[in-house]
Amino acid sequence: MKAIVCKQFGPPSSLSLEDVDSPKPNEKEVVVRVKACGVNFPDTLIVQGLYQFKPELPFTPGSDIAGVVKEVGSKISHVKPGDEVFGFVMHGGYAEEVVVPGHACFPKPPGMEFPVAASFMMAYGTSYHALKDRGQLKEGETLLVLGASGGVGLAAVELGKLMGATVIAAASSDEKLELCKQYGADMVINYTAENLKDRIKELTHGKGVDVVYDPVGGDYSEPAIRGMAWEGRYLVVGFAAGNIPKIPLNLALLKGCAIVGVFWGSFAMKTPEKNLQNTMQLMQWYGAGKLKPHIHKIYPLKSANDALEDIMNRKVRGKAVIDCS
């Protein structure tokens, strides 16, 4: 089979398309013929050796997969060969076949196309876990989403609105903010042209926001915290800006707020039952037409490096997807 291989940590241009051995499952795993794989910002960090964990070299990047079951382990009963599925892996998705843990492999809804299914788990799983489990977002509260036009950001905008919040979307261009409005944002902030803290206070009439969803980090984190309401929750999702901010902890005291870490991958692996409950709710909403992933572009497997570079260069709105079939 063919797979994108990372032999040394470096830029996406160092990746290569190679022939590798087909994988075999253990008793609790599923081998999936991959039809599509979502591209996520952490993939750009993993191939550079900048992520929280470093896979043993050589490895194949990619986490969000959708495809058809080829083979199952002896203890797998919820899916069988020929079933259409979606799921997630720590890495290995940019390939024609991948081994998926049984508890991270789910039957795909019949009407869901493979590129959409491959855009779902990481973005919506992260955002729903963040808003529901970590942020405890309540109906009537105000949610600020930074990096709101990206994969997880746009999902947070859509879910926040669905959960009954007033949603403020913040992004780096008016074009990106137009997409956020289409996904339910009530108000928007262009944080390259406007002062983030001042604009938050203006839009909330001085109260501040109850929950901040931050996958960006960098220079926007501190002003976002300064724009929080009393007893707000600041969700640390990621650092797409490239640098990890140093927050003055007196702000947490003055705001009576909580700074809360969000690591969906570990949540899904450590508590698969809770993740399954969240996934079932997301699937119910999708089936009812209440969620619709935005596909920016579909790339062929041989061009996976281009997809990663487009994400690194902030060219992607919503999700980039690799066609692995």
C-alpha positions in Angstrom: 0.0 0.0 0.0 1.0 3.6 -0.4 1.5 6.0 2.6 3.0 9.4 3.3 6.1 8.8 5.4 8.0 11.1 7.7 11.6 9.9 8.0 12.9 12.9 9.8 11.3 15.8 11.6 11.1 18.9 9.4 8.9 20.9 7.0 6.1 19.2 5.1 8.3 19.3 2.0 10.4 16.6 3.6 7.6 14.0 3.5 7.5 11.3 0.9 5.0 9.0 -0.7 6.2 5.4 -0.4 5.2 1.8 -0.6 4.9 0.2 2.8 3.6 -3.0 4.2 -0.1 -3.3 4.9 -1.0 -3.3 8.6 -2.4 -6.2 10.6 -4.8 -5.8 13.5 -4.4 -7.2 17.0 -7.5 -8.6 18.7 -8.9 -5.2 19.6 -8.1 -3.3 16.4 -9.7 -2.7 13.0 -7.9 -2.3 9.7 -9.6 0.3 7.5 -9.1 1.0 3.8 -8.8 4.8 4.1 -11.0 6.8 1.7 -10.3 10.2 3.2 -8.2 11.7 6.0 -8.8 15.1 7.6 -5.8 17.5 8.0 -5.5 19.1 11.4 -3.1 21.8 12.7 -1.4 19.4 15.1 -0.3 17.4 12.1 1.9 20.3 11.0 3.5 20.3 14.5 4.0 16.5 14.6 5.9 16.3 11.4 8.2 19.1 12.6 8.8 17.4 16.0 7.1 20.3 17.8 4.0 18.5 19.3 3.5 17.3 22.8 4.6 13.8 21.8 7.0 12.6 19.1 6.2 9.4 17.2 9.0 7.0 16.6 10.6 7.6 13.2 9.6 6.7 10.5 5.9 7.3 10.8 2.8 8.3 8.8 0.9 11.4 10.0 -2.8 11.8 10.0 -5.5 11.2 12.7 -9.1 11.8 11.3 -10.0 8.9 9.0 -13.0 7.6 7.1 -13.1 4.4 5.0 -14.2 0.8 4.7 -13.3 -2.0 7.1 -10.9 -4.5 5.6 -10.2 -6.7 8.6 -11.1 -6.9 12.3 -9.5 -8.4 15.4 -11.0 -11.4 17.2 -12.6 -9.2 19.9 -14.2 -6.7 17.6 -18.0 -7.1 17.1 -19.5 -3.7 16.5 -18.1 -3.4 12.9 -17.2 -6.0 10.3 -15.4 -6.2 6.9 -17.2 -4.1 4.3 -18.7 -1.6 6.8 -18.2 2.1 6.2 -16.6 3.7 9.2 -14.9 6.8 10.6 -12.5 7.1 13.5 -9.3 8.5 14.8 -5.7 7.4 15.4 -2.7 9.1 17.0 -1.0 8.9 13.6 -1.1 6.8 10.4 -4.0 8.3 8.5 -2.3 9.6 5.4 -2.2 6.2 3.9 -4.3 3.7 1.9 -4.8 1.5 5.0 -4.5 2.2 8.7 -5.1 0.3 12.0 -7.7 1.9 14.2 -8.3 1.0 17.9 -11.7 -0.6 18.2 -13.1 1.9 20.6 -12.1 4.8 18.2 -13.8 3.3 15.2 -17.5 4.1 14.6 -20.1 3.1 11.9 -20.5 6.0 9.4 -24.0 7.3 8.9 -25.2 6.2 5.5 -25.7 9.7 4.2 -22.4 11.1 5.3 -19.8 11.3 2.5 -16.2 10.1 3.3 -14.6 13.6 3.2 -17.2 14.9 5.6 -16.8 11.9 7.9 -13.0 12.5 7.9 -13.6 16.2 8.9 -15.7 15.3 11.9 -14.0 13.7 14.9 -11.1 16.0 15.6 -12.9 19.3 15.0 -16.3 18.5 16.5 -15.0 16.1 19.1 -12.5 18.7 20.4 -15.0 21.5 20.4 -17.9 19.7 22.0 -15.6 18.2 24.7 -14.2 21.7 25.3 -17.6 23.6 25.5 -19.6 20.9 27.2 -17.2 19.0 29.5 -14.4 21.6 30.2 -16.2 24.9 29.7 -19.6 23.9 30.9 -21.1 26.4 28.5 -24.7 27.2 29.4 -27.6 28.5 27.4 -27.7 32.3 27.4 -23.9 32.7 28.1 -21.5 34.5 25.7 -18.8 32.5 24.0 -15.7 34.1 22.3 -14.0 31.9 19.7 -10.5 32.8 18.6 -9.3 31.5 15.3 -12.9 31.0 14.5 -12.6 30.2 10.8 -10.3 27.2 11.3 -11.4 23.6 11.6 -11.9 23.4 15.4 -12.8 27.1 15.6 -15.7 26.9 13.1 -17.0 23.8 14.8 -16.9 25.7 18.1 -18.9 28.6 16.5 -21.5 26.1 15.2 -21.8 24.1 18.4 -21.8 27.2 20.7 -24.8 28.5 18.8 -26.5 25.2 18.9 -26.0 25.0 22.6 -27.8 28.3 23.1 -24.9 30.7 23.5 -24.4 34.2 22.0 -21.3 33.6 19.9 -18.6 36.2 19.1 -16.2 35.0 16.4 -12.7 36.4 16.1 -10.5 35.9 13.1 -7.8 37.6 11.0 -9.8 38.8 8.0 -13.2 40.0 7.0 -13.5 37.1 4.5 -12.9 34.5 7.2 -15.5 36.3 9.5 -18.1 36.1 6.7 -17.8 32.3 6.9 -18.2 32.5 10.6 -21.5 34.4 10.2 -22.8 31.7 8.0 -22.1 29.2 10.8 -24.0 31.1 13.4 -21.7 33.9 14.8 -23.8 36.7 16.3 -21.0 39.2 16.3 -17.4 39.2 14.9 -14.1 40.8 15.6 -11.2 41.2 13.1 -8.3 41.1 15.6 -5.8 42.3 13.0 -7.7 45.5 12.6 -9.4 46.0 16.0 -8.3 46.0 19.6 -9.5 42.6 20.9 -10.0 43.5 24.5 -11.7 46.8 23.8 -14.0 45.3 21.2 -15.0 42.5 23.6 -16.0 45.0 26.2 -17.9 47.0 23.6 -19.9 44.1 22.3 -20.7 42.8 25.8 -21.6 46.2 27.1 -18.7 46.0 29.7 -19.7 42.6 31.1 -17.1 40.5 29.2 -17.5 37.0 27.8 -18.3 33.9 29.9 -16.2 31.4 27.9 -13.2 31.8 25.7 -12.3 29.1 23.2 -8.7 29.6 22.3 -6.9 27.3 19.7 -4.6 30.2 18.7 -2.5 31.4 21.7 0.1 33.9 21.0 -0.6 37.6 21.4 -4.4 37.2 21.6 -4.7 35.1 24.7 -4.0 37.8 27.3 -6.4 40.4 25.9 -9.0 37.6 25.6 -8.6 36.8 29.3 -8.8 40.5 30.2 -12.1 40.6 28.3 -13.6 37.8 30.4 -16.6 38.1 32.7 -16.6 37.3 36.4 -16.2 33.5 36.9 -15.5 33.0 33.2 -13.8 29.9 31.8 -10.8 30.2 29.5 -10.3 27.1 27.4 -6.7 26.3 26.3 -7.2 24.3 23.1 -3.9 24.9 21.1 -1.3 27.3 19.9 -1.8 27.9 16.2 0.0 31.2 16.5 3.2 29.3 17.1 4.2 30.6 20.6 2.8 29.7 24.0 1.6 32.8 25.9 2.7 33.5 29.5 -0.4 34.7 31.3 -0.2 36.9 34.4 -1.9 34.7 37.0 -3.3 37.7 38.9 -5.8 38.0 36.0 -7.4 34.6 37.2 -7.7 36.1 40.7 -9.1 39.4 39.6 -11.7 37.8 37.2 -12.5 34.8 39.5 -12.0 32.8 36.3 -10.8 29.3 35.5 -8.0 28.6 33.0 -8.9 25.1 31.7 -6.8 22.7 29.6 -8.5 20.9 26.7 -6.8 17.8 25.2 -9.5 15.9 23.4 -7.1 13.1 22.2 -6.2 12.1 25.7 -9.9 12.4 26.8 -11.0 10.1 24.0 -8.3 7.5 24.8 -8.6 7.7 28.6 -12.4 7.8 28.8 -13.8 6.2 25.6 -17.2 5.7 27.1 -17.7 9.5 27.6 -16.2 10.2 24.2 -18.7 7.7 22.7 -21.6 9.6 24.4 -20.4 12.8 22.9 -19.9 11.3 19.5 -23.5 9.9 19.6 -24.8 13.3 20.4 -22.8 14.9 17.5 -24.1 12.2 15.1 -27.6 12.9 16.2 -27.2 16.6 15.5 -25.6 15.8 12.2 -28.4 13.5 11.2 -30.9 16.3 12.1 -29.1 18.7 9.7 -27.8 20.9 12.6 -24.1 20.4 11.9 -22.3 20.7 8.5 -18.5 20.6 8.3 -17.1 23.1 5.9 -14.7 21.4 3.4 -12.1 24.0 2.2 -10.4 21.7 -0.3 -9.7 18.0 -1.1 -6.1 17.1 -1.9 -4.8 13.9 -3.5 -2.6 11.7 -1.2 0.6 12.6 -3.1 -0.1 16.3 -2.3 -0.5 15.9 1.5 2.5 18.2 2.0 0.6 21.0 0.1 -2.4 20.6 2.5 -0.1 20.9 5.5 1.6 24.0 4.1 -1.7 25.6 3.3 -2.8 25.1 7.0 0.6 26.5 8.2 0.1 29.5 6.0 -3.4 30.2 7.3 -5.0 29.6 3.9 -7.5 27.0 5.0 -11.0 27.9 6.2 -12.8 25.0 7.8 -11.3 21.6 6.9 -8.7 20.4 4.5 -9.1 16.7 3.5 -6.8 14.2 1.8 -8.3 11.7 -0.7 -6.5 8.5 0.1 -8.5 6.1 -2.1 
